Amino acid sequence: MNAATAAGLLHLIAAEPTLLASAPADPDESDLHLRVREGRHLCLGCGQPARCAVVVNSEEHGPRWLDLCSVCWQAVRRANEVVNG
């Protein structure tokens, strides 16, 4: 995933958070690790098995799971730094 695609993904998530599954309001490390270990979640960026899980908060729809593979996670992190930096 390139930076432009990652930035677009971040904008899509902000515009339509219901694309993501509902997440617990206050997840801890064990919730994040369990989500990844389940092995049944696919990367939102590329469709490969997700290796990272984070919770993004939508003001209107509450917390949502963002499941990504390692490569897409790095791209999204970099794009988020550029967008919010």
N, CA, C and O atoms as a GROMACS GRO file, in nm:
protein
  340
    1MET      N    1   0.085  -0.117   0.000
    1MET     CA    2   0.000   0.000   0.000
    1MET      C    3   0.090   0.123   0.000
    1MET      O    4   0.180   0.134   0.083
    2ASN      N    5   0.065   0.214  -0.092
    2ASN     CA    6   0.145   0.337  -0.094
    2ASN      C    7   0.082   0.443  -0.003
    2ASN      O    8  -0.028   0.424   0.049
    3ALA      N    9   0.152   0.554   0.016
    3ALA     CA   10   0.106   0.658   0.110
    3ALA      C   11  -0.027   0.718   0.068
    3ALA      O   12  -0.112   0.745   0.153
    4ALA      N   13  -0.047   0.739  -0.062
    4ALA     CA   14  -0.173   0.796  -0.108
    4ALA      C   15  -0.290   0.702  -0.080
    4ALA      O   16  -0.397   0.747  -0.038
    5THR      N   17  -0.271   0.575  -0.102
    5THR     CA   18  -0.375   0.476  -0.074
    5THR      C   19  -0.405   0.471   0.075
    5THR      O   20  -0.521   0.465   0.115
    6ALA      N   21  -0.300   0.474   0.156
    6ALA     CA   22  -0.318   0.471   0.301
    6ALA      C   23  -0.393   0.595   0.348
    6ALA      O   24  -0.482   0.585   0.433
    7ALA      N   25  -0.358   0.712   0.294
    7ALA     CA   26  -0.428   0.835   0.330
    7ALA      C   27  -0.575   0.826   0.289
    7ALA      O   28  -0.664   0.868   0.363
    8GLY      N   29  -0.601   0.770   0.171
    8GLY     CA   30  -0.738   0.751   0.126
    8GLY      C   31  -0.815   0.658   0.217
    8GLY      O   32  -0.934   0.680   0.244
    9LEU      N   33  -0.748   0.554   0.264
    9LEU     CA   34  -0.811   0.459   0.356
    9LEU      C   35  -0.849   0.530   0.486
    9LEU      O   36  -0.958   0.507   0.539
   10LEU      N   37  -0.762   0.614   0.536
   10LEU     CA   38  -0.792   0.689   0.658
   10LEU      C   39  -0.913   0.780   0.638
   10LEU      O   40  -0.998   0.792   0.726
   11HIS      N   41  -0.921   0.845   0.522
   11HIS     CA   42  -1.035   0.933   0.493
   11HIS      C   43  -1.164   0.851   0.482
   11HIS      O   44  -1.269   0.894   0.530
   12LEU      N   45  -1.156   0.734   0.419
   12LEU     CA   46  -1.272   0.647   0.405
   12LEU      C   47  -1.323   0.603   0.542
   12LEU      O   48  -1.444   0.603   0.567
   13ILE      N   49  -1.231   0.565   0.629
   13ILE     CA   50  -1.270   0.522   0.764
   13ILE      C   51  -1.338   0.636   0.838
   13ILE      O   52  -1.438   0.615   0.908
   14ALA      N   53  -1.284   0.757   0.823
   14ALA     CA   54  -1.345   0.873   0.890
   14ALA      C   55  -1.484   0.902   0.834
   14ALA      O   56  -1.575   0.939   0.908
   15ALA      N   57  -1.501   0.884   0.703
   15ALA     CA   58  -1.628   0.914   0.639
   15ALA      C   59  -1.732   0.805   0.663
   15ALA      O   60  -1.852   0.834   0.672
   16GLU      N   61  -1.688   0.680   0.674
   16GLU     CA   62  -1.781   0.568   0.685
   16GLU      C   63  -1.730   0.465   0.785
   16GLU      O   64  -1.692   0.354   0.747
   17PRO      N   65  -1.730   0.501   0.915
   17PRO     CA   66  -1.676   0.409   1.015
   17PRO      C   67  -1.755   0.280   1.029
   17PRO      O   68  -1.705   0.184   1.086
   18THR      N   69  -1.878   0.277   0.979
   18THR     CA   70  -1.958   0.155   0.990
   18THR      C   71  -1.903   0.042   0.904
   18THR      O   72  -1.951  -0.071   0.913
   19LEU      N   73  -1.802   0.071   0.820
   19LEU     CA   74  -1.734  -0.034   0.745
   19LEU      C   75  -1.653  -0.124   0.839
   19LEU      O   76  -1.616  -0.236   0.803
   20LEU      N   77  -1.625  -0.074   0.958
   20LEU     CA   78  -1.546  -0.147   1.057
   20LEU      C   79  -1.638  -0.208   1.162
   20LEU      O   80  -1.743  -0.153   1.195
   21ALA      N   81  -1.597  -0.323   1.215
   21ALA     CA   82  -1.674  -0.390   1.320
   21ALA      C   83  -1.670  -0.311   1.451
   21ALA      O   84  -1.571  -0.245   1.481
   22SER      N   85  -1.777  -0.318   1.526
   22SER     CA   86  -1.781  -0.252   1.657
   22SER      C   87  -1.674  -0.312   1.748
   22SER      O   88  -1.647  -0.432   1.743
   23ALA      N   89  -1.615  -0.228   1.830
   23ALA     CA   90  -1.509  -0.270   1.922
   23ALA      C   91  -1.549  -0.233   2.065
   23ALA      O   92  -1.639  -0.151   2.085
   24PRO      N   93  -1.483  -0.293   2.164
   24PRO     CA   94  -1.512  -0.255   2.302
   24PRO      C   95  -1.471  -0.110   2.327
   24PRO      O   96  -1.378  -0.058   2.265
   25ALA      N   97  -1.541  -0.045   2.418
   25ALA     CA   98  -1.517   0.096   2.446
   25ALA      C   99  -1.379   0.122   2.505
   25ALA      O  100  -1.318   0.226   2.479
   26ASP      N  101  -1.330   0.030   2.585
   26ASP     CA  102  -1.201   0.051   2.652
   26ASP      C  103  -1.116  -0.076   2.644
   26ASP      O  104  -1.094  -0.143   2.745
   27PRO      N  105  -1.068  -0.109   2.523
   27PRO     CA  106  -0.992  -0.234   2.509
   27PRO      C  107  -0.856  -0.224   2.577
   27PRO      O  108  -0.796  -0.117   2.582
   28ASP      N  109  -0.809  -0.337   2.627
   28ASP     CA  110  -0.673  -0.340   2.681
   28ASP      C  111  -0.586  -0.424   2.588
   28ASP      O  112  -0.633  -0.473   2.485
   29GLU      N  113  -0.460  -0.440   2.623
   29GLU     CA  114  -0.365  -0.515   2.539
   29GLU      C  115  -0.415  -0.655   2.508
   29GLU      O  116  -0.398  -0.704   2.396
   30SER      N  117  -0.476  -0.720   2.606
   30SER     CA  118  -0.521  -0.858   2.583
   30SER      C  119  -0.633  -0.863   2.478
   30SER      O  120  -0.640  -0.959   2.401
   31ASP      N  121  -0.719  -0.761   2.474
   31ASP     CA  122  -0.824  -0.755   2.371
   31ASP      C  123  -0.762  -0.744   2.232
   31ASP      O  124  -0.806  -0.810   2.137
   32LEU      N  125  -0.659  -0.661   2.220
   32LEU     CA  126  -0.592  -0.642   2.092
   32LEU      C  127  -0.523  -0.770   2.046
   32LEU      O  128  -0.534  -0.809   1.930
   33HIS      N  129  -0.453  -0.835   2.138
   33HIS     CA  130  -0.382  -0.958   2.105
   33HIS      C  131  -0.480  -1.071   2.070
   33HIS      O  132  -0.455  -1.148   1.977
   34LEU      N  133  -0.589  -1.080   2.143
   34LEU     CA  134  -0.690  -1.182   2.114
   34LEU      C  135  -0.749  -1.160   1.975
   34LEU      O  136  -0.770  -1.257   1.901
   35ARG      N  137  -0.777  -1.037   1.940
   35ARG     CA  138  -0.834  -1.006   1.807
   35ARG      C  139  -0.741  -1.057   1.697
   35ARG      O  140  -0.788  -1.116   1.599
   36VAL      N  141  -0.613  -1.036   1.711
   36VAL     CA  142  -0.516  -1.080   1.610
   36VAL      C  143  -0.501  -1.232   1.613
   36VAL      O  144  -0.498  -1.296   1.507
   37ARG      N  145  -0.493  -1.291   1.732
   37ARG     CA  146  -0.476  -1.436   1.744
   37ARG      C  147  -0.593  -1.515   1.689
   37ARG      O  148  -0.576  -1.629   1.645
   38GLU      N  149  -0.712  -1.456   1.690
   38GLU     CA  150  -0.829  -1.526   1.636
   38GLU      C  151  -0.806  -1.570   1.491
   38GLU      O  152  -0.856  -1.673   1.448
   39GLY      N  153  -0.729  -1.490   1.418
   39GLY     CA  154  -0.689  -1.528   1.284
   39GLY      C  155  -0.798  -1.526   1.178
   39GLY      O  156  -0.777  -1.572   1.066
   40ARG      N  157  -0.914  -1.473   1.212
   40ARG     CA  158  -1.022  -1.476   1.113
   40ARG      C  159  -1.052  -1.339   1.054
   40ARG      O  160  -1.147  -1.323   0.978
   41HIS      N  161  -0.972  -1.240   1.090
   41HIS     CA  162  -0.996  -1.104   1.043
   41HIS      C  163  -0.899  -1.072   0.930
   41HIS      O  164  -0.780  -1.105   0.936
   42LEU      N  165  -0.951  -1.007   0.828
   42LEU     CA  166  -0.868  -0.972   0.712
   42LEU      C  167  -0.830  -0.826   0.716
   42LEU      O  168  -0.901  -0.742   0.772
   43CYS      N  169  -0.716  -0.797   0.657
   43CYS     CA  170  -0.665  -0.661   0.648
   43CYS      C  171  -0.761  -0.577   0.563
   43CYS      O  172  -0.798  -0.616   0.452
   44LEU      N  173  -0.801  -0.463   0.615
   44LEU     CA  174  -0.889  -0.374   0.542
   44LEU      C  175  -0.820  -0.316   0.418
   44LEU      O  176  -0.886  -0.281   0.320
   45GLY      N  177  -0.687  -0.308   0.423
   45GLY     CA  178  -0.614  -0.251   0.310
   45GLY      C  179  -0.594  -0.345   0.194
   45GLY      O  180  -0.612  -0.306   0.078
   46CYS      N  181  -0.558  -0.471   0.221
   46CYS     CA  182  -0.520  -0.561   0.111
   46CYS      C  183  -0.591  -0.696   0.112
   46CYS      O  184  -0.582  -0.771   0.015
   47GLY      N  185  -0.662  -0.727   0.219
   47GLY     CA  186  -0.736  -0.853   0.225
   47GLY      C  187  -0.657  -0.972   0.277
   47GLY      O  188  -0.713  -1.081   0.290
   48GLN      N  189  -0.530  -0.954   0.307
   48GLN     CA  190  -0.450  -1.062   0.366
   48GLN      C  191  -0.489  -1.078   0.513
   48GLN      O  192  -0.555  -0.991   0.568
   49PRO      N  193  -0.450  -1.188   0.577
   49PRO     CA  194  -0.481  -1.203   0.720
   49PRO      C  195  -0.425  -1.086   0.801
   49PRO      O  196  -0.310  -1.046   0.783
   50ALA      N  197  -0.507  -1.033   0.889
   50ALA     CA  198  -0.465  -0.920   0.972
   50ALA      C  199  -0.364  -0.965   1.077
   50ALA      O  200  -0.380  -1.071   1.137
   51ARG      N  201  -0.262  -0.886   1.099
   51ARG     CA  202  -0.160  -0.912   1.201
   51ARG      C  203  -0.159  -0.803   1.307
   51ARG      O  204  -0.089  -0.815   1.408
   52CYS      N  205  -0.236  -0.697   1.284
   52CYS     CA  206  -0.243  -0.585   1.376
   52CYS      C  207  -0.390  -0.547   1.394
   52CYS      O  208  -0.468  -0.554   1.300
   53ALA      N  209  -0.426  -0.508   1.513
   53ALA     CA  210  -0.561  -0.461   1.541
   53ALA      C  211  -0.551  -0.337   1.628
   53ALA      O  212  -0.479  -0.335   1.728
   54VAL      N  213  -0.622  -0.235   1.589
   54VAL     CA  214  -0.631  -0.113   1.668
   54VAL      C  215  -0.778  -0.073   1.674
   54VAL      O  216  -0.859  -0.118   1.594
   55VAL      N  217  -0.809   0.011   1.769
   55VAL     CA  218  -0.945   0.062   1.780
   55VAL      C  219  -0.943   0.209   1.742
   55VAL      O  220  -0.865   0.288   1.795
   56VAL      N  221  -1.030   0.244   1.648
   56VAL     CA  222  -1.047   0.383   1.609
   56VAL      C  223  -1.181   0.429   1.665
   56VAL      O  224  -1.277   0.352   1.667
   57ASN      N  225  -1.187   0.552   1.710
   57ASN     CA  226  -1.309   0.602   1.771
   57ASN      C  227  -1.381   0.696   1.676
   57ASN      O  228  -1.324   0.792   1.625
   58SER      N  229  -1.506   0.667   1.655
   58SER     CA  230  -1.594   0.751   1.574
   58SER      C  231  -1.687   0.824   1.670
   58SER      O  232  -1.752   0.761   1.754
   59GLU      N  233  -1.694   0.955   1.657
   59GLU     CA  234  -1.781   1.032   1.746
   59GLU      C  235  -1.926   0.985   1.734
   59GLU      O  236  -1.997   0.976   1.834
   60GLU      N  237  -1.968   0.956   1.613
   60GLU     CA  238  -2.107   0.920   1.588
   60GLU      C  239  -2.137   0.772   1.611
   60GLU      O  240  -2.246   0.737   1.655
   61HIS      N  241  -2.039   0.684   1.581
   61HIS     CA  242  -2.066   0.540   1.584
   61HIS      C  243  -1.987   0.465   1.690
   61HIS      O  244  -1.999   0.342   1.699
   62GLY      N  245  -1.907   0.533   1.769
   62GLY     CA  246  -1.833   0.469   1.876
   62GLY      C  247  -1.708   0.398   1.827
   62GLY      O  248  -1.667   0.415   1.712
   63PRO      N  249  -1.646   0.317   1.915
   63PRO     CA  250  -1.520   0.250   1.882
   63PRO      C  251  -1.539   0.141   1.777
   63PRO      O  252  -1.640   0.069   1.777
   64ARG      N  253  -1.441   0.130   1.687
   64ARG     CA  254  -1.445   0.033   1.577
   64ARG      C  255  -1.308  -0.032   1.564
   64ARG      O  256  -1.204   0.031   1.586
   65TRP      N  257  -1.309  -0.162   1.526
   65TRP     CA  258  -1.184  -0.235   1.502
   65TRP      C  259  -1.128  -0.197   1.365
   65TRP      O  260  -1.200  -0.189   1.266
   66LEU      N  261  -0.998  -0.173   1.362
   66LEU     CA  262  -0.926  -0.157   1.236
   66LEU      C  263  -0.824  -0.270   1.230
   66LEU      O  264  -0.726  -0.270   1.304
   67ASP      N  265  -0.849  -0.365   1.143
   67ASP     CA  266  -0.763  -0.482   1.126
   67ASP      C  267  -0.675  -0.462   1.003
   67ASP      O  268  -0.726  -0.434   0.895
   68LEU      N  269  -0.545  -0.477   1.020
   68LEU     CA  270  -0.450  -0.456   0.911
   68LEU      C  271  -0.338  -0.558   0.918
   68LEU      O  272  -0.305  -0.609   1.025
   69CYS      N  273  -0.278  -0.588   0.802
   69CYS     CA  274  -0.155  -0.668   0.801
   69CYS      C  275  -0.041  -0.575   0.843
   69CYS      O  276  -0.060  -0.454   0.854
   70SER      N  277   0.076  -0.630   0.864
   70SER     CA  278   0.190  -0.549   0.911
   70SER      C  279   0.230  -0.441   0.810
   70SER      O  280   0.259  -0.328   0.848
   71VAL      N  281   0.231  -0.477   0.683
   71VAL     CA  282   0.272  -0.381   0.578
   71VAL      C  283   0.173  -0.264   0.570
   71VAL      O  284   0.213  -0.148   0.566
   72CYS      N  285   0.044  -0.296   0.567
   72CYS     CA  286  -0.057  -0.190   0.559
   72CYS      C  287  -0.060  -0.106   0.687
   72CYS      O  288  -0.082   0.015   0.682
   73TRP      N  289  -0.036  -0.169   0.802
   73TRP     CA  290  -0.030  -0.095   0.928
   73TRP      C  291   0.079   0.011   0.923
   73TRP      O  292   0.057   0.125   0.964
   74GLN      N  293   0.196  -0.026   0.872
   74GLN     CA  294   0.306   0.070   0.862
   74GLN      C  295   0.269   0.185   0.767
   74GLN      O  296   0.298   0.301   0.797
   75ALA      N  297   0.206   0.153   0.655
   75ALA     CA  298   0.166   0.256   0.558
   75ALA      C  299   0.062   0.350   0.618
   75ALA      O  300   0.070   0.471   0.600
   76VAL      N  301  -0.034   0.294   0.690
   76VAL     CA  302  -0.138   0.376   0.753
   76VAL      C  303  -0.078   0.463   0.862
   76VAL      O  304  -0.116   0.580   0.876
   77ARG      N  305   0.014   0.409   0.940
   77ARG     CA  306   0.081   0.490   1.044
   77ARG      C  307   0.153   0.609   0.982
   77ARG      O  308   0.141   0.722   1.030
   78ARG      N  309   0.228   0.582   0.874
   78ARG     CA  310   0.300   0.691   0.808
   78ARG      C  311   0.204   0.794   0.750
   78ARG      O  312   0.226   0.914   0.764
   79ALA      N  313   0.097   0.748   0.685
   79ALA     CA  314  -0.001   0.840   0.627
   79ALA      C  315  -0.070   0.922   0.736
   79ALA      O  316  -0.098   1.041   0.717
   80ASN      N  317  -0.098   0.860   0.850
   80ASN     CA  318  -0.162   0.932   0.960
   80ASN      C  319  -0.070   1.041   1.013
   80ASN      O  320  -0.118   1.149   1.050
   81GLU      N  321   0.059   1.015   1.018
   81GLU     CA  322   0.155   1.117   1.064
   81GLU      C  323   0.157   1.235   0.968
   81GLU      O  324   0.165   1.350   1.012
   82VAL      N  325   0.148   1.208   0.838
   82VAL     CA  326   0.149   1.315   0.738
   82VAL      C  327   0.019   1.394   0.743
   82VAL      O  328   0.021   1.517   0.739
   83VAL      N  329  -0.095   1.324   0.752
   83VAL     CA  330  -0.226   1.389   0.755
   83VAL      C  331  -0.243   1.471   0.881
   83VAL      O  332  -0.295   1.583   0.876
   84ASN      N  333  -0.201   1.418   0.994
   84ASN     CA  334  -0.221   1.486   1.122
   84ASN      C  335  -0.099   1.565   1.169
   84ASN      O  336  -0.106   1.637   1.268
   85GLY      N  337   0.011   1.551   1.099
   85GLY     CA  338   0.135   1.614   1.142
   85GLY      C  339   0.143   1.753   1.106
   85GLY      O  340   0.243   1.819   1.135
   0.00000   0.00000   0.00000
